[in-house]
Amino acid sequence: MTVNMDRALAFMEALQANHVTYSMTGSRTGADGTADCSGAVYTALCAGGAPAADAVLDTETMHGWLLASGFVLLAENMRWPAQRGDVFIWGEHGKSAGAGGHTGIFITDHDIIHCNYSHNGVSVNNYGQYWNTANRPYYYAYRYSDS
């Protein structure tokens, strides 16, 4: 199994181009024109080659799945040298269910693509600015490792 992060990011960009709107109660994956943060990231990573789980993941269940899918934990609530393809999860594990968490993928070392409530869909934002606006939540950073 190999995860192609460029394909995953292309999926996120397609959700944005198709004007998918934000909803935590629809398909969560974009299939019905709506998605939430974790559903969009999960489906994008599957489009990139990650193995499908039994159900659409959330910010609580995504941690173990990322590790089992070849991602490594780079940082837990500490700075790291972000790069294209890094996956972030906001919210302390065990406390991030529902609106308590957020996730997205870096497209550069400082910009992220993510499905979010404030833009009612998929947007590209500066990570630091968005993190500050969100009151600097606890976070995790993962990177795919094909070794």
C-alpha positions, 0 to 999 in steps of 0.5 A: 500500500502506498498513499499518494499525497498529491492525489489526496490533495487533488481530491480536496481541491476537487471538493473545493471546485465542486463547492461542497458545503460543510455539514456534520450530518450529511455524507461527510465525504462530499458524496452528497455535496456536503462534507465535514473536516474529518470525512473530507480528509479521510476520503481524500486519503483513501483516494490517495491509496490509504485503506478504507476503514469500516466507517467514515472516520472522525478526529478521534478515530483518525489517529490510529488509522493514520498510524496503521496506514503508514503515517508517523506522528511528527509532533504533539502540541509542539512546533514541527517543520511542516511540509506539503502532505502533512495531516494535522488534527486539532483537539486533544485525543479523547476530547476531540469528538464532534465539533471539539476537533478539526483536521486538514492537510498542508498544501505548503509549509504554511497553508492548509486545505480543509473543510470547515464551518467558517467558510461553509466548505473547503478552503485554503488558509494560512495554518498559523492564522487559522490556528490562532483564530481557533484559540490555539487548540492542542494539535497533532501532526502526521506525515506519510512515510513510505519506508 
